[in-house]
Amino acid sequence: MRRASLPSQLLARKSIDKLIEGADEPGHSLKKSLGPWSLTALGIGAVIGSGIFTVIGTAISGEQFDTASYINTPLLHWLMYHTALPGRPGAGPAIAISLVLVAVVCALTGLCYAELASMIPIAGSAYTYTYATMGELVAWIIGWDLILEYAGSNMTVSVGFAAHVVDLFDWFGLHPAATWISPAYLPEGLQDFAGNWIYRPGWHFGFNIPAFLIVLILTVILVRGIRESASANNAMVALKLIAILIFVFAAISFIHPRYYHPYMPNGWSGVLTGGSIIFFTYIGFDSVSTAAEECRNPQRDLPVGIIATLVVCTVLYVAVAVCLTGLVPWQSMVGDAAPVVNALKKLSMAHGGGGELHWVRLIVLFGAILGMISSILVYQLGQSRVWFSMSRDGLLPKVFSNVHPVFRTPAFSTWVAGIVVAIPSGLFDIGTLADLSNIGTLFAFVLVSLGVIVLRYREPDRHRGFLVPGGPIIPALSVLFCFLLMAGLPIITWYRFIIWLVIGLCIYFLYSRHRSEFASRR
């Protein structure tokens, strides 16, 4: 055996045929049980579940800090004006435009995902695609990036889930001790609805039990098998969509048109920043492609699942955003982690605390909780499958690709993913990790879009179940718009992302490259 040169190993690519053959290896193959309806439900479960109930408030109102700081300033603003901001501008009522902008970016990238997924129906999503197009080093970077993306999203959603459970307790007149329903670390402190301090900013004795438990419960469901997980998710998605529609139709009669003026209070800068903030909730179709290996007919089902997810979710997002910004002033949602249910609570209290809005709030609470459960379910599914794929390629220890003998799922990687997410969810208020999920998602989108162009050049004759129209134009536009949204993120997010990638590169050069299948060649 002779060692491969380092440059050749870093650029070594897996053939698509070998990737597909390796997926069928006994003991390391997943059960094929998903169809287009289950894939679409998985995507909707990921997209409509957290942002529409939580992050949308921050996207509308922005963020406010005590002092101006360049590290909290969006990168694009700093590059254009070289001035620091005391926070990030929100989109205001123009959040609907932000959502359309995000939808366009996702549609462009979704078409690229659909083409690659129909060619390479293997678990791992963007990781697998870059391994086949750009080589081992880039594949490791994107795999490491996806781990951050899914973990950060899940921690954020888990804490949001806990906040809505507390609101549900409040609806029933129950008020558990704050010690066991709030994170141990609260950088902005914790206040009640009247503005009184419960905990000052910093550390306190406590643990967010609802956030911790929901992750562990869903981990058990995922270990038992994808069919059980998909069936549970389908039911939650149906109930959640009903709750969202009830909110929209109930809110229409309470809309105040004066709240729509000014429509763009912070101009296009606010529109871009609002889109950048809420972008992480659109990773649902990315999660659809991570389940490619478990599709019965990936060439047909993946494009349908991805595009159907985007269409349904964009319509629902815009409908909720238009109603929400018409119910209460856009400035009132600053720092609000549950803007939809709190807007209903304010209206209910203004009308005597009972009546129709009181019950609509309960329905929306259940919908929000179910939405977050389905989001956690899909994000955990995606994270464990990325670890599974990287392990099968030798970049992570082989134990991560061991398949349960009965359930035929990657049980070890699923359990590790659950524990890694559950414990921090109970300890930390990790809202800032949503930005890390954003930049990680957009970075993955860039590489996937480039992958389409690369494969069109290298393997033009390979069968494609779905072909992106317009040649390289759509992938190029996808790359351009992704970089534009990345520029709307604060500078500190770029610092954190770079640090995470440096840690990953250290692991690769110290461990992974020595155990990769390309580490030695005959």
C-alpha positions as CSV (number, residue, x, y, z in Angstrom):
1,M,0.0,0.0,0.0
2,R,1.3,3.5,-0.7
3,R,0.0,6.7,0.7
4,A,-1.9,9.0,-1.6
5,S,-0.5,12.5,-1.9
6,L,-2.3,15.0,0.3
7,P,-3.5,17.2,-2.6
8,S,-4.9,14.2,-4.5
9,Q,-6.8,13.0,-1.4
10,L,-8.3,16.4,-0.6
11,L,-9.7,16.6,-4.1
12,A,-10.6,12.9,-4.4
13,R,-14.3,12.4,-5.4
14,K,-16.5,9.4,-5.0
15,S,-18.1,8.2,-8.2
16,I,-21.9,8.4,-8.1
17,D,-22.2,4.7,-9.0
18,K,-20.0,3.8,-6.0
19,L,-22.1,6.0,-3.7
20,I,-25.2,4.2,-4.8
21,E,-23.6,0.8,-4.5
22,G,-22.2,1.5,-1.1
23,A,-25.7,2.4,0.2
24,D,-26.8,-1.2,-0.5
25,E,-24.0,-2.8,1.6
26,P,-25.5,-5.3,4.1
27,G,-25.7,-3.9,7.6
28,H,-25.3,-0.3,6.4
29,S,-28.4,0.2,4.3
30,L,-31.6,1.9,5.3
31,K,-35.2,0.7,4.8
32,K,-36.9,2.3,1.8
33,S,-40.4,3.3,3.0
34,L,-41.0,7.0,2.1
35,G,-43.2,8.3,-0.8
36,P,-44.0,11.8,-2.0
37,W,-46.7,12.5,0.5
38,S,-44.5,11.5,3.5
39,L,-41.6,13.6,2.0
40,T,-43.8,16.6,1.6
41,A,-45.1,16.2,5.1
42,L,-41.5,15.9,6.4
43,G,-40.6,19.2,4.6
44,I,-43.7,21.1,5.8
45,G,-43.0,19.7,9.3
46,A,-39.6,21.3,9.3
47,V,-40.4,24.6,7.6
48,I,-43.7,25.5,9.3
49,G,-42.9,24.8,12.9
50,S,-40.6,27.3,14.5
51,G,-40.1,30.5,12.5
52,I,-43.8,31.1,11.8
53,F,-44.4,31.0,15.6
54,T,-41.2,32.4,17.1
55,V,-38.4,33.9,14.9
56,I,-40.9,35.8,12.7
57,G,-41.3,38.3,15.6
58,T,-37.6,39.1,15.5
59,A,-37.6,39.3,11.7
60,I,-40.4,41.9,11.9
61,S,-39.1,44.0,14.8
62,G,-35.4,43.4,14.5
63,E,-33.0,43.3,17.5
64,Q,-32.0,46.2,19.8
65,F,-28.9,46.4,22.0
66,D,-27.8,48.9,24.5
67,T,-24.8,50.2,22.5
68,A,-23.7,50.2,18.8
69,S,-21.2,47.5,18.0
70,Y,-19.7,46.5,14.7
71,I,-19.9,42.8,15.6
72,N,-23.7,43.0,15.9
73,T,-24.0,44.9,12.6
74,P,-25.0,43.1,9.4
75,L,-22.0,42.5,7.2
76,L,-23.6,44.3,4.2
77,H,-24.3,47.4,6.2
78,W,-20.8,47.5,7.5
79,L,-19.3,47.1,4.0
80,M,-21.5,49.8,2.5
81,Y,-21.4,52.4,5.3
82,H,-18.6,51.5,7.7
83,T,-20.8,52.4,10.6
84,A,-21.9,50.3,13.6
85,L,-25.6,49.7,14.5
86,P,-27.2,49.2,18.0
87,G,-28.9,46.1,16.7
88,R,-30.5,44.9,13.4
89,P,-33.3,46.6,11.6
90,G,-36.5,44.7,11.2
91,A,-38.6,44.4,8.1
92,G,-41.8,45.7,9.7
93,P,-45.0,45.0,7.7
94,A,-42.8,44.4,4.7
95,I,-41.9,41.0,6.2
96,A,-44.1,39.6,3.4
97,I,-41.6,40.9,0.9
98,S,-38.8,39.3,2.9
99,L,-40.6,36.0,2.8
100,V,-41.0,36.2,-1.0
101,L,-37.3,37.0,-1.4
102,V,-36.5,33.9,0.8
103,A,-38.9,31.8,-1.2
104,V,-37.3,32.8,-4.5
105,V,-33.9,31.8,-3.1
106,C,-35.2,28.5,-1.8
107,A,-37.0,27.8,-5.1
108,L,-33.8,28.3,-7.1
109,T,-31.8,26.2,-4.7
110,G,-34.6,23.7,-4.4
111,L,-34.4,23.0,-8.1
112,C,-30.7,22.3,-7.8
113,Y,-31.4,20.0,-4.8
114,A,-34.0,18.2,-6.8
115,E,-31.6,17.5,-9.7
116,L,-28.8,16.3,-7.5
117,A,-31.1,14.3,-5.3
118,S,-32.6,12.5,-8.3
119,M,-29.1,11.6,-9.5
120,I,-27.6,10.7,-6.1
121,P,-30.4,9.2,-3.9
122,I,-28.2,8.7,-0.9
123,A,-28.6,9.8,2.8
124,G,-26.5,12.9,3.6
125,S,-27.9,15.7,1.4
126,A,-25.5,18.4,0.6
127,Y,-22.6,16.4,2.1
128,T,-23.1,13.6,-0.3
129,Y,-23.6,15.9,-3.3
130,T,-20.3,17.8,-2.6
131,Y,-18.4,14.5,-2.1
132,A,-19.4,13.5,-5.7
133,T,-18.7,16.8,-7.2
134,M,-16.0,18.8,-5.3
135,G,-14.0,16.2,-3.4
136,E,-13.3,15.0,0.1
137,L,-12.2,18.2,1.8
138,V,-15.2,20.2,0.7
139,A,-17.4,17.3,1.6
140,W,-16.0,17.3,5.1
141,I,-16.5,21.0,5.4
142,I,-20.1,20.8,4.3
143,G,-20.8,17.8,6.5
144,W,-19.4,19.6,9.5
145,D,-21.4,22.7,8.5
146,L,-24.6,20.6,8.4
147,I,-24.1,19.2,11.8
148,L,-24.0,22.8,13.1
149,E,-27.0,23.8,11.1
150,Y,-29.2,21.0,12.4
151,A,-28.0,21.1,16.0
152,G,-28.4,24.9,16.2
153,S,-31.9,24.8,14.7
154,N,-33.0,22.0,17.0
155,M,-31.7,23.8,20.1
156,T,-33.5,27.0,19.1
157,V,-36.7,25.2,18.4
158,S,-36.6,23.1,21.6
159,V,-36.3,26.3,23.7
160,G,-39.2,27.8,21.7
161,F,-41.2,24.7,22.3
162,A,-40.7,25.0,26.0
163,A,-41.8,28.7,25.9
164,H,-45.1,27.7,24.2
165,V,-45.7,24.9,26.7
166,V,-45.3,27.5,29.5
167,D,-47.9,29.7,27.7
168,L,-50.2,26.7,27.4
169,F,-49.9,26.3,31.2
170,D,-50.8,29.9,31.6
171,W,-53.9,29.5,29.5
172,F,-55.1,26.8,32.0
173,G,-54.1,29.0,35.0
174,L,-51.1,26.9,35.9
175,H,-47.8,28.5,36.7
176,P,-44.9,26.1,37.3
177,A,-41.8,27.2,39.1
178,A,-39.6,29.2,36.7
179,T,-36.6,27.2,37.9
180,W,-37.7,24.2,35.9
181,I,-39.1,25.8,32.8
182,S,-36.4,28.3,31.9
183,P,-32.8,27.9,30.8
184,A,-30.0,28.2,33.4
185,Y,-28.4,31.0,31.3
186,L,-30.5,34.0,30.2
187,P,-28.3,36.7,28.6
188,E,-31.2,39.1,28.4
189,G,-32.9,38.0,31.7
190,L,-36.5,36.9,32.0
191,Q,-39.6,39.1,32.5
192,D,-43.3,38.3,33.0
193,F,-46.0,39.6,30.8
194,A,-46.2,42.8,32.8
195,G,-42.5,43.5,32.5
196,N,-41.5,42.5,36.0
197,W,-38.1,40.8,36.4
198,I,-38.2,37.1,37.1
199,Y,-34.4,36.6,36.5
200,R,-31.8,39.2,35.9
201,P,-29.5,38.7,32.9
202,G,-26.9,36.0,33.5
203,W,-26.8,32.5,35.1
204,H,-29.3,31.2,37.6
205,F,-30.2,27.9,39.1
206,G,-32.6,26.1,36.8
207,F,-33.1,23.7,33.9
208,N,-35.5,23.8,31.0
209,I,-37.1,20.4,31.5
210,P,-39.7,20.7,28.6
211,A,-37.0,21.4,26.1
212,F,-34.9,18.5,27.4
213,L,-37.7,16.0,27.5
214,I,-39.1,16.7,24.0
215,V,-35.8,16.0,22.4
216,L,-35.3,12.7,24.2
217,I,-38.9,11.5,23.4
218,L,-38.5,12.2,19.7
219,T,-35.1,10.5,19.7
220,V,-36.8,7.3,20.9
221,I,-39.4,7.7,18.1
222,L,-36.6,8.1,15.5
223,V,-34.7,5.1,16.8
224,R,-37.8,2.9,16.4
225,G,-37.9,3.7,12.6
226,I,-38.6,6.2,9.9
227,R,-42.0,4.8,9.1
228,E,-43.2,5.4,12.7
229,S,-41.5,8.8,12.6
230,A,-43.1,9.7,9.3
231,S,-46.6,8.6,10.4
232,A,-46.4,10.6,13.6
233,N,-45.1,13.6,11.6
234,N,-48.0,13.4,9.1
235,A,-50.6,13.6,11.8
236,M,-48.8,16.6,13.5
237,V,-48.5,18.4,10.2
238,A,-52.2,18.0,9.4
239,L,-53.3,19.4,12.8
240,K,-50.8,22.2,12.6
241,L,-52.0,23.4,9.2
242,I,-55.6,23.4,10.5
243,A,-54.5,25.6,13.5
244,I,-52.7,28.0,11.2
245,L,-55.7,28.4,8.9
246,I,-58.0,29.0,11.9
247,F,-55.6,31.7,13.1
248,V,-55.6,33.4,9.7
249,F,-59.4,33.4,9.3
250,A,-60.0,34.5,12.9
251,A,-57.4,37.3,12.6
252,I,-58.8,38.8,9.4
253,S,-61.7,40.5,11.2
254,F,-59.3,42.2,13.7
255,I,-56.8,43.6,11.3
256,H,-56.1,47.3,11.6
257,P,-54.9,48.7,8.2
258,R,-53.1,51.6,10.0
259,Y,-50.5,49.1,11.3
260,Y,-49.3,48.6,7.7
261,H,-48.0,52.2,7.6
262,P,-45.2,52.8,7.1
263,Y,-44.9,49.6,5.1
264,M,-41.1,49.5,4.9
265,P,-40.0,51.4,8.1
266,N,-36.4,50.4,7.7
267,G,-36.2,50.3,3.9
268,W,-34.6,47.6,1.9
269,S,-32.0,47.1,4.6
270,G,-34.8,45.9,6.9
271,V,-36.3,43.7,4.3
272,L,-33.0,42.0,3.7
273,T,-32.2,41.6,7.4
274,G,-35.7,40.2,8.0
275,G,-35.2,37.6,5.4
276,S,-31.8,36.7,6.7
277,I,-33.3,36.2,10.2
278,I,-36.2,34.0,9.3
279,F,-34.3,32.0,6.6
280,F,-33.3,29.1,8.9
281,T,-36.9,27.9,9.0
282,Y,-36.8,27.1,5.3
283,I,-34.3,24.2,5.6
284,G,-37.2,21.8,5.4
285,F,-36.6,20.8,1.8
286,D,-32.9,20.2,2.7
287,S,-34.2,17.8,5.3
288,V,-36.3,16.1,2.6
289,S,-33.2,15.3,0.6
290,T,-31.4,13.8,3.6
291,A,-33.9,11.0,3.5
292,A,-33.2,10.3,-0.2
293,E,-31.9,6.8,0.6
294,E,-35.2,5.9,2.3
295,C,-37.4,6.8,-0.7
296,R,-39.2,4.2,-2.7
297,N,-38.8,6.1,-5.9
298,P,-36.3,9.0,-5.4
299,Q,-36.2,10.1,-9.0
300,R,-39.9,10.9,-9.0
301,D,-40.6,11.6,-5.3
302,L,-37.8,14.0,-4.3
303,P,-38.5,16.8,-6.8
304,V,-42.2,16.6,-5.9
305,G,-41.5,16.6,-2.2
306,I,-39.1,19.6,-2.4
307,I,-41.1,21.8,-4.6
308,A,-44.4,21.1,-3.0
309,T,-42.9,21.9,0.4
310,L,-41.8,25.3,-0.8
311,V,-45.1,26.2,-2.4
312,V,-47.3,25.2,0.6
313,C,-45.0,26.8,3.2
314,T,-44.5,30.1,1.4
315,V,-48.2,30.6,1.1
316,L,-48.8,29.9,4.8
317,Y,-45.9,32.1,5.9
318,V,-47.1,35.1,3.9
319,A,-50.7,34.7,5.2
320,V,-49.6,34.5,8.8
321,A,-47.2,37.5,8.4
322,V,-49.9,39.7,6.8
323,C,-52.3,38.9,9.6
324,L,-49.8,39.3,12.4
325,T,-48.5,42.7,11.3
326,G,-52.1,43.8,11.0
327,L,-53.1,42.7,14.5
328,V,-50.5,44.6,16.6
329,P,-47.9,47.3,15.9
330,W,-44.7,45.9,14.4
331,Q,-42.6,47.5,17.1
332,S,-44.3,45.6,19.8
333,M,-42.7,42.3,18.9
334,V,-39.1,43.3,19.9
335,G,-37.7,40.3,21.9
336,D,-40.9,38.4,21.7
337,A,-40.3,34.6,21.3
338,A,-44.0,33.8,20.9
339,P,-45.4,36.8,18.9
340,V,-48.4,34.9,17.4
341,V,-49.9,33.6,20.6
342,N,-49.0,36.8,22.5
343,A,-50.7,39.0,19.9
344,L,-53.8,36.9,20.4
345,K,-53.4,37.2,24.2
346,K,-53.2,41.0,24.0
347,L,-56.3,41.1,21.8
348,S,-58.2,38.7,24.0
349,M,-57.3,40.8,27.1
350,A,-58.4,44.0,25.3
351,H,-61.8,42.3,24.7
352,G,-62.4,41.2,28.2
353,G,-60.1,38.1,28.3
354,G,-62.6,35.7,26.9
355,G,-64.7,35.0,23.8
356,E,-63.5,33.8,20.4
357,L,-59.9,35.0,20.6
358,H,-59.4,33.2,23.9
359,W,-60.2,29.8,22.2
360,V,-58.3,30.7,19.0
361,R,-55.3,31.3,21.2
362,L,-55.6,27.8,22.6
363,I,-55.9,26.3,19.1
364,V,-52.9,28.2,17.9
365,L,-50.9,27.2,21.0
366,F,-51.5,23.5,20.2
367,G,-50.6,24.2,16.5
368,A,-47.4,25.9,17.5
369,I,-46.4,23.1,19.9
370,L,-47.2,20.4,17.3
371,G,-45.2,22.5,14.7
372,M,-42.2,22.6,16.9
373,I,-42.4,18.9,17.6
374,S,-42.4,18.1,13.9
375,S,-39.5,20.5,13.3
376,I,-37.4,18.8,16.0
377,L,-38.3,15.4,14.5
378,V,-37.1,16.4,11.0
379,Y,-34.0,18.2,12.1
380,Q,-32.9,15.3,14.3
381,L,-33.6,13.0,11.4
382,G,-31.4,15.1,9.1
383,Q,-28.5,15.4,11.7
384,S,-28.3,11.7,12.4
385,R,-28.3,10.9,8.7
386,V,-25.4,13.2,8.0
387,W,-23.4,11.6,10.8
388,F,-24.4,8.2,9.4
389,S,-23.1,9.1,5.9
390,M,-19.8,10.6,7.1
391,S,-19.2,7.6,9.2
392,R,-19.9,5.2,6.3
393,D,-17.2,7.1,4.3
394,G,-14.7,6.8,7.1
395,L,-14.6,10.4,8.1
396,L,-16.2,9.6,11.5
397,P,-15.9,6.5,13.6
398,K,-17.7,3.5,12.1
399,V,-20.0,3.2,15.2
400,F,-22.0,6.1,13.8
401,S,-23.0,4.1,10.8
402,N,-24.1,1.0,12.7
403,V,-27.7,0.1,11.9
404,H,-30.1,-1.3,14.5
405,P,-30.7,-5.0,13.8
406,V,-34.4,-4.7,14.3
407,F,-35.5,-1.2,13.3
408,R,-32.9,-0.7,10.5
409,T,-32.1,2.8,11.7
410,P,-28.7,4.4,12.7
411,A,-29.5,4.1,16.4
412,F,-26.1,5.2,17.8
413,S,-25.9,8.4,15.7
414,T,-29.5,9.1,16.5
415,W,-28.9,8.8,20.3
416,V,-25.8,10.9,20.2
417,A,-27.5,13.6,18.2
418,G,-30.4,13.6,20.7
419,I,-28.1,13.9,23.8
420,V,-26.0,16.6,22.2
421,V,-29.1,18.7,21.5
422,A,-31.1,17.9,24.6
423,I,-28.6,18.9,27.3
424,P,-27.7,22.4,25.9
425,S,-31.5,23.0,25.2
426,G,-32.1,22.6,29.0
427,L,-29.2,24.9,30.0
428,F,-28.9,27.7,27.5
429,D,-30.9,30.4,25.8
430,I,-29.5,29.8,22.3
431,G,-31.4,32.2,20.1
432,T,-28.2,33.4,18.6
433,L,-27.6,29.9,17.2
434,A,-30.4,30.6,14.8
435,D,-28.0,32.9,12.9
436,L,-25.4,30.1,12.8
437,S,-28.1,27.8,11.3
438,N,-28.8,30.5,8.7
439,I,-25.2,30.9,7.6
440,G,-24.7,27.2,7.6
441,T,-27.8,26.6,5.5
442,L,-26.9,29.3,3.0
443,F,-23.3,28.0,2.7
444,A,-24.7,24.5,2.0
445,F,-27.0,26.0,-0.6
446,V,-24.1,27.7,-2.4
447,L,-22.1,24.4,-2.6
448,V,-25.1,22.4,-3.8
449,S,-25.8,25.0,-6.6
450,L,-22.2,24.9,-7.7
451,G,-22.4,21.1,-7.6
452,V,-25.1,21.2,-10.3
453,I,-22.8,23.2,-12.6
454,V,-19.9,20.9,-11.9
455,L,-21.8,17.7,-12.7
456,R,-23.3,19.2,-15.8
457,Y,-19.7,19.6,-17.0
458,R,-18.2,16.4,-15.7
459,E,-21.1,14.0,-16.4
460,P,-23.4,15.5,-18.9
461,D,-24.8,12.1,-20.1
462,R,-25.8,10.7,-16.7
463,H,-29.5,10.1,-16.3
464,R,-31.3,12.8,-14.3
465,G,-34.8,12.2,-13.0
466,F,-35.2,16.0,-12.8
467,L,-33.3,18.6,-14.8
468,V,-33.0,22.2,-13.7
469,P,-34.2,24.4,-16.7
470,G,-32.1,27.2,-18.1
471,G,-28.7,25.6,-18.0
472,P,-26.3,27.3,-15.5
473,I,-28.4,30.4,-15.1
474,I,-30.6,29.2,-12.2
475,P,-27.7,27.7,-10.2
476,A,-25.7,30.9,-10.7
477,L,-28.6,33.0,-9.5
478,S,-29.0,30.7,-6.5
479,V,-25.4,31.3,-5.5
480,L,-25.7,35.1,-5.9
481,F,-28.9,35.4,-3.8
482,C,-27.5,33.1,-1.1
483,F,-24.5,35.3,-0.7
484,L,-26.8,38.3,-0.6
485,L,-28.7,36.8,2.4
486,M,-25.5,35.8,4.1
487,A,-24.4,39.4,3.9
488,G,-27.5,40.4,5.9
489,L,-26.2,38.4,8.9
490,P,-24.2,40.1,11.7
491,I,-20.5,40.1,11.6
492,I,-20.3,38.1,14.9
493,T,-22.1,35.2,13.1
494,W,-19.4,35.2,10.5
495,Y,-16.7,35.0,13.2
496,R,-18.5,32.1,14.9
497,F,-19.0,30.2,11.7
498,I,-15.3,30.6,10.8
499,I,-14.3,29.3,14.2
500,W,-16.6,26.3,13.8
501,L,-15.1,25.5,10.4
502,V,-11.5,25.8,11.8
503,I,-12.4,23.3,14.5
504,G,-13.8,21.0,11.9
505,L,-10.6,21.3,9.7
506,C,-8.5,20.4,12.7
507,I,-10.5,17.2,13.2
508,Y,-10.3,16.4,9.6
509,F,-6.5,16.7,9.3
510,L,-5.8,15.0,12.7
511,Y,-8.3,12.2,12.4
512,S,-10.6,11.9,9.4
513,R,-8.1,12.1,6.5
514,H,-6.1,9.2,8.0
515,R,-9.2,6.9,8.1
516,S,-10.9,7.9,4.9
517,E,-11.2,5.4,2.1
518,F,-8.9,7.7,0.1
519,A,-6.2,7.7,2.7
520,S,-4.3,4.9,1.0
521,R,-4.4,3.4,-2.5
522,R,-2.9,0.4,-4.1
